Amino acid sequence: MAALVLAAAARPKETLMFEASLMSGQRILVTGGGTGLGRAMAERFLSLGADIAICGRRQSVCEETAAEWRQQFPGRRIDTFGVDIRIAQSVDEMVESLFQSGGLTGLINNAAGNFVAPTESLSPRAFDAIANIVFHGSFYVTQAVG
């Protein structure tokens, strides 16, 4: 056991590709930021000094994620929104709130709808659900932020 502890202590400290303050002063909105790839990207932005806002259809998921990050990244600003980006008016209200409280410097359109199924088994309604999030929702967020 002692040899294992010594071996671990002898390992070099992890070298990071980017400086921890690389994104200091940035405030990024990540759609679909409470889970999956959006969560991973937002967490990385936080680790590099950015403040973030995340949104998702389920406010509770965004809040749970943010609570974990507030422990991990004290002092970082983390805003959450329960927003269905398929609804342009809801997007406009979220973006207006973000700009009233300091604005944004970046946007990651990550929100998506997925069905784990072969394409040929998707109904037109299922495809519409995906397209409305990915195409329409991304457009609404980009237009509102722009």
Secondary structure, 3 states (H helix, E strand, C coil): CHHHHHHHHHCCCCCCCCCCCCCCCCEEEEECCCCHHHHHHHHHHHHCCCEEEEEECCHHHHHHHHHHHHHHCCCCCEEEEECCCCCHHHHHHHHHHHHHCCCCCEEECCCCCCCCCCHHHCCHHHHHHHHHHHHHHHHHHHHHHC
